[in-house]
Amino acid sequence: QVQLVESGGGLVQAGGSLRLSCAASGRTFSTFSTYAMGWFRQAPGKEREFVAAISWGGGSTGYADSVKGRFTISRDNAKNTFYLQMNSLKPEDTAVYYCAARRGFVDYTKIHEYDYWGQGTQVTVSS
């Protein structure tokens, strides 16, 4: 089974920073470097939405307009881990953040394109 485990969430004041991590493991996940990875978030009462994605080699990235210029996605294939650096956080960034993995990179903003999901980590930004 494939496992994705997020960490790094917490409470931060507006304007602050957090770095989320997502560690991948599992018997069928032996080639982490061939998977594209994405971050999504879900605020209370809202649908899950795309935040950022990175291709298997890290050469291509994509961001939601709402986080562009503030968030940076990266990966370390040697550690089977990828990251979301979040700067200049706003109260509207408050949500549960999920990492996800998939083959390919087409339509990387689409939730249904992702095969594996983590359990989520809470990010709360106070005003």
Residue pairs with C-beta under 8 A, 6 or more apart in sequence:
1 26
1 27
1 28
2 24
2 25
2 26
2 28
2 29
2 101
2 115
2 116
3 24
3 25
3 26
3 29
4 22
4 23
4 24
4 99
4 100
4 101
4 116
4 117
4 118
5 22
5 23
5 25
5 118
5 119
6 20
6 21
6 22
6 97
6 98
6 99
6 118
6 119
6 120
6 121
7 20
7 21
7 22
7 23
7 121
8 18
8 19
8 20
8 21
8 121
9 18
9 20
9 97
9 121
9 122
9 123
10 18
10 122
10 123
10 124
11 124
11 125
11 126
12 18
12 89
12 123
12 124
12 125
12 126
13 125
13 126
14 89
14 90
14 91
14 125
14 126
14 127
15 88
15 89
16 89
16 125
17 85
17 86
17 87
17 88
17 89
18 86
18 89
18 123
19 83
19 84
19 85
19 86
20 39
20 83
20 84
20 86
20 97
20 99
20 121
20 123
21 81
21 82
21 83
22 37
22 39
22 81
22 82
22 83
22 84
22 99
22 118
23 79
23 80
23 81
24 32
24 35
24 37
24 80
24 81
24 82
24 101
25 80
29 35
29 80
29 101
29 116
32 77
32 80
33 56
33 57
33 77
34 56
34 103
35 56
35 101
35 102
35 103
36 53
36 54
36 55
36 56
36 101
36 102
36 103
36 104
36 105
36 108
37 53
37 54
37 73
37 75
37 82
37 99
37 100
37 101
37 102
38 50
38 51
38 52
38 53
38 54
38 99
38 100
38 101
38 102
38 108
38 114
39 51
39 52
39 53
39 73
39 84
39 97
39 98
39 99
39 100
40 48
40 49
40 50
40 51
40 97
40 98
40 99
40 100
40 111
41 48
41 49
41 51
41 93
41 95
41 96
41 97
41 98
41 123
42 48
42 49
42 95
42 96
42 98
42 120
43 92
43 94
43 95
43 96
46 95
48 98
48 111
49 64
50 64
50 108
50 109
50 110
50 111
51 63
51 64
51 67
51 71
51 84
51 97
52 61
52 62
52 63
52 64
52 67
52 71
52 72
52 73
52 84
53 61
53 62
53 73
53 105
53 108
53 109
54 60
54 61
54 62
54 73
54 74
54 75
54 82
55 61
55 105
56 105
58 74
58 75
58 77
60 105
61 73
62 108
62 109
63 71
63 73
64 109
66 92
67 86
67 93
70 86
70 87
70 88
70 89
71 84
71 85
71 86
71 87
72 84
72 85
72 87
73 82
73 83
73 84
73 85
74 82
74 83
74 85
75 81
75 82
75 83
76 82
76 83
82 99
84 97
84 99
86 93
86 123
89 123
89 125
90 125
91 125
91 126
91 127
92 125
93 123
93 125
94 123
94 124
94 125
95 122
95 123
96 120
96 121
96 122
96 123
97 120
97 121
97 122
97 123
98 117
98 118
98 119
98 120
99 117
99 118
100 111
100 114
100 115
100 116
100 117
100 118
101 114
101 115
101 116
102 108
102 113
102 114
102 115
102 116
103 115
104 113
106 113
107 113
